[in-house]
Amino acid sequence: MRIKLFAILLFLTCFASAQTYEIGAFAGGSNYIGDVGPTTYINPNSVAIGGLAKWNLSNRYSYRLSVIYTQLQSDDADSENSARQQRDFSFENDLLEVSVGMEFNFVEFNLHDFSNPVTPYIYGGVSYVRYNDLYFEGNTAEHNRNKSTFAIPMALGVKGKIGTRFVLGGEIGARYTFTNNLDGSDPGTQDVGINPVRFGNSFSDDWFVFTGVTLTYTFGKKPCYYCFD
């Protein structure tokens, strides 16, 4: 019993001392992939801004929380598909994403040791997305009401230390959503008198992509990395 109690206390001591945190900002662009406009995967055409926070469990793993706002937009006139050009639809959609998950560093990244100042990383988790429910009656999408859905975020990036307190990173992150109506192609039940147009692939949900840079400030005690490696 005493041995178990000692082991638990040792773990809690390590856990409490592993409190190196980061807080900062994200700035970049966004683009949408779906049934309206071009189908280029990485094509930022709208500003995306937000904030993020990290809890570094070790020199490999970090819990991460981010909040990012953007106005997704796309236009058939920018597509290389002649059918989309002739259709000539366009939309804008205000979108707010709250994402939580884990970040993994490919290289050991000790914030208090400059032997490895740069590392590539990947991020995955789950996102809550708030967006406008759109529909088409003409060529431009109309806003009916606000809706929400979930998404799966997948990001790849590179980050490096700037001095002893700041970390600068760049990343590309795709989000697979559980809705097919970020673009107004698959609207739900609308108001009386509205007869929305439905089009596109109803079996494929929409994607959006964030491309940008992050700058975070680090603070907290030096973590006991051996507790988690």
C-alpha positions as CSV (number, residue, x, y, z in Angstrom):
1,M,0.0,0.0,0.0
2,R,2.8,2.4,0.9
3,I,4.6,1.6,-2.3
4,K,1.5,2.3,-4.4
5,L,0.9,5.5,-2.5
6,F,4.5,6.6,-3.1
7,A,4.2,5.8,-6.8
8,I,1.1,7.8,-7.1
9,L,2.6,10.8,-5.3
10,L,5.7,10.6,-7.5
11,F,3.6,10.6,-10.7
12,L,1.5,13.5,-9.4
13,T,4.7,15.4,-8.6
14,C,6.0,14.9,-12.1
15,F,2.6,15.8,-13.6
16,A,2.5,19.0,-11.6
17,S,6.0,20.0,-12.6
18,A,5.3,19.3,-16.3
19,Q,3.5,22.6,-16.7
20,T,5.2,24.5,-19.5
21,Y,2.5,26.3,-21.4
22,E,2.2,28.3,-24.7
23,I,-0.3,30.9,-25.6
24,G,-0.4,32.9,-28.9
25,A,-2.0,33.7,-32.2
26,F,-2.7,32.2,-35.6
27,A,-2.8,34.4,-38.8
28,G,-3.2,33.2,-42.4
29,G,-5.7,32.3,-44.9
30,S,-8.5,29.8,-45.6
31,N,-10.0,28.1,-48.6
32,Y,-13.0,25.7,-49.1
33,I,-13.2,22.5,-51.1
34,G,-16.6,21.3,-52.3
35,D,-19.3,21.8,-55.0
36,V,-18.7,25.5,-55.7
37,G,-15.6,27.2,-57.2
38,P,-12.2,25.7,-57.8
39,T,-11.1,22.4,-56.4
40,T,-7.5,23.3,-55.6
41,Y,-6.7,21.8,-52.2
42,I,-4.4,24.6,-50.9
43,N,-5.6,28.0,-52.2
44,P,-6.0,30.5,-49.4
45,N,-8.4,33.3,-50.6
46,S,-9.8,34.7,-47.4
47,V,-8.2,35.9,-44.1
48,A,-8.2,33.6,-41.1
49,I,-7.3,34.7,-37.6
50,G,-7.4,33.2,-34.2
51,G,-5.7,32.2,-31.0
52,L,-4.2,29.0,-29.5
53,A,-2.9,27.5,-26.3
54,K,-0.8,24.5,-25.6
55,W,0.1,22.4,-22.6
56,N,3.4,20.6,-23.3
57,L,3.3,17.2,-21.7
58,S,6.7,16.3,-22.9
59,N,9.2,17.2,-25.6
60,R,7.1,15.1,-28.0
61,Y,3.5,15.6,-27.1
62,S,1.3,18.7,-26.4
63,Y,-2.4,19.2,-25.8
64,R,-3.7,22.0,-28.0
65,L,-6.7,24.3,-28.1
66,S,-7.4,26.8,-30.9
67,V,-10.2,29.1,-31.9
68,I,-10.1,30.4,-35.5
69,Y,-12.5,32.7,-37.4
70,T,-12.7,33.1,-41.2
71,Q,-15.2,33.9,-43.9
72,L,-15.1,31.1,-46.4
73,Q,-15.7,32.1,-50.0
74,S,-15.7,30.5,-53.4
75,D,-16.8,31.4,-56.9
76,D,-17.5,29.2,-59.9
77,A,-15.9,31.9,-62.1
78,D,-12.6,30.9,-60.6
79,S,-13.0,27.3,-61.4
80,E,-11.3,25.5,-64.3
81,N,-14.4,23.4,-64.8
82,S,-16.4,24.8,-67.7
83,A,-19.7,23.5,-66.3
84,R,-19.1,25.4,-63.0
85,Q,-18.1,28.5,-65.0
86,Q,-21.4,28.4,-66.9
87,R,-23.4,27.8,-63.6
88,D,-21.7,30.9,-62.1
89,F,-22.6,30.3,-58.4
90,S,-20.8,32.0,-55.5
91,F,-21.0,32.1,-51.7
92,E,-19.6,33.6,-48.5
93,N,-19.9,31.9,-45.2
94,D,-18.8,33.2,-41.7
95,L,-17.2,30.3,-39.9
96,L,-15.9,29.9,-36.4
97,E,-13.9,26.8,-35.4
98,V,-13.0,25.6,-31.9
99,S,-10.5,22.7,-32.1
100,V,-8.9,20.5,-29.4
101,G,-6.5,17.7,-29.8
102,M,-2.9,16.6,-29.6
103,E,0.3,17.8,-31.3
104,F,3.2,15.4,-31.9
105,N,6.8,16.6,-32.6
106,F,8.9,14.5,-34.9
107,V,12.1,15.8,-33.2
108,E,12.5,16.2,-29.5
109,F,11.5,19.8,-28.8
110,N,12.6,20.9,-25.3
111,L,11.6,24.6,-24.9
112,H,14.4,25.0,-22.4
113,D,17.2,23.4,-24.6
114,F,18.4,24.8,-27.9
115,S,20.1,21.6,-29.1
116,N,17.1,21.0,-31.4
117,P,15.7,24.4,-32.2
118,V,13.4,23.3,-35.0
119,T,10.9,20.4,-35.5
120,P,8.2,19.3,-37.9
121,Y,4.9,18.3,-36.3
122,I,1.5,16.9,-36.9
123,Y,-1.8,17.8,-35.2
124,G,-5.1,15.9,-34.9
125,G,-8.2,16.0,-32.8
126,V,-11.8,17.2,-33.1
127,S,-13.4,20.5,-34.0
128,Y,-16.7,22.2,-33.3
129,V,-17.7,24.4,-36.3
130,R,-20.3,27.2,-36.3
131,Y,-21.4,28.4,-39.7
132,N,-24.2,29.9,-41.8
133,D,-26.8,27.6,-43.3
134,L,-26.9,28.7,-46.9
135,Y,-29.3,28.2,-49.9
136,F,-29.5,29.3,-53.5
137,E,-32.4,30.9,-55.3
138,G,-30.3,32.8,-57.7
139,N,-26.6,32.8,-58.4
140,T,-25.5,34.0,-55.0
141,A,-26.0,32.1,-51.8
142,E,-28.4,33.4,-49.2
143,H,-28.1,33.1,-45.4
144,N,-31.0,31.3,-43.7
145,R,-29.8,30.7,-40.1
146,N,-26.7,29.6,-38.1
147,K,-25.9,25.9,-37.7
148,S,-23.1,23.9,-36.2
149,T,-21.3,20.6,-37.0
150,F,-18.2,18.7,-36.1
151,A,-15.0,18.3,-38.1
152,I,-11.8,16.2,-38.1
153,P,-8.7,18.5,-38.2
154,M,-5.5,17.3,-39.7
155,A,-2.5,19.6,-39.7
156,L,1.2,19.4,-40.7
157,G,3.7,22.1,-39.8
158,V,7.2,23.2,-38.8
159,K,8.1,25.3,-35.7
160,G,11.2,26.8,-34.3
161,K,12.3,28.6,-31.2
162,I,12.9,32.4,-31.2
163,G,14.9,33.3,-28.1
164,T,13.9,31.6,-24.8
165,R,10.2,32.6,-24.8
166,F,8.8,32.5,-28.3
167,V,8.0,29.8,-30.8
168,L,7.3,30.6,-34.5
169,G,5.5,28.0,-36.6
170,G,4.0,27.6,-40.0
171,E,1.3,25.0,-40.8
172,I,-1.3,23.7,-43.3
173,G,-4.4,22.2,-41.8
174,A,-7.3,20.4,-43.6
175,R,-10.7,20.0,-41.9
176,Y,-13.1,17.3,-43.0
177,T,-16.6,18.4,-41.9
178,F,-19.8,16.4,-41.2
179,T,-21.9,18.7,-43.4
180,N,-22.4,19.1,-47.1
181,N,-23.8,22.6,-46.9
182,L,-21.0,25.0,-46.2
183,D,-21.6,26.1,-49.8
184,G,-25.4,26.1,-49.9
185,S,-25.5,23.0,-52.2
186,D,-27.5,20.8,-49.8
187,P,-29.8,23.0,-47.7
188,G,-32.2,21.6,-45.2
189,T,-35.9,22.6,-44.7
190,Q,-36.2,26.3,-45.4
191,D,-38.7,29.0,-44.6
192,V,-42.2,28.8,-46.2
193,G,-42.1,30.0,-49.8
194,I,-38.4,29.2,-50.3
195,N,-37.6,26.5,-52.9
196,P,-33.9,26.0,-52.6
197,V,-31.7,24.6,-55.4
198,R,-29.8,21.4,-54.6
199,F,-26.8,20.4,-56.6
200,G,-23.4,18.7,-56.5
201,N,-22.3,15.5,-54.9
202,S,-24.6,14.7,-52.0
203,F,-22.4,11.8,-50.9
204,S,-19.3,13.9,-50.3
205,D,-19.1,16.3,-47.3
206,D,-17.3,19.7,-47.5
207,W,-13.7,20.4,-46.5
208,F,-11.9,23.6,-45.6
209,V,-8.2,24.4,-45.2
210,F,-6.3,26.8,-42.9
211,T,-2.8,27.9,-44.1
212,G,-0.8,30.3,-41.9
213,V,1.7,31.0,-39.1
214,T,1.6,30.7,-35.4
215,L,3.5,32.7,-32.8
216,T,3.3,31.6,-29.2
217,Y,4.7,32.8,-25.9
218,T,6.0,30.1,-23.5
219,F,5.7,30.2,-19.7
220,G,5.6,27.9,-16.7
221,K,7.9,25.6,-14.9
222,K,10.4,23.4,-16.7
223,P,8.7,20.1,-17.4
224,C,10.1,16.7,-16.2
225,Y,10.1,15.2,-19.6
226,Y,11.2,11.7,-18.5
227,C,7.7,11.3,-16.9
228,F,6.2,11.0,-20.4
229,D,8.9,9.8,-22.8
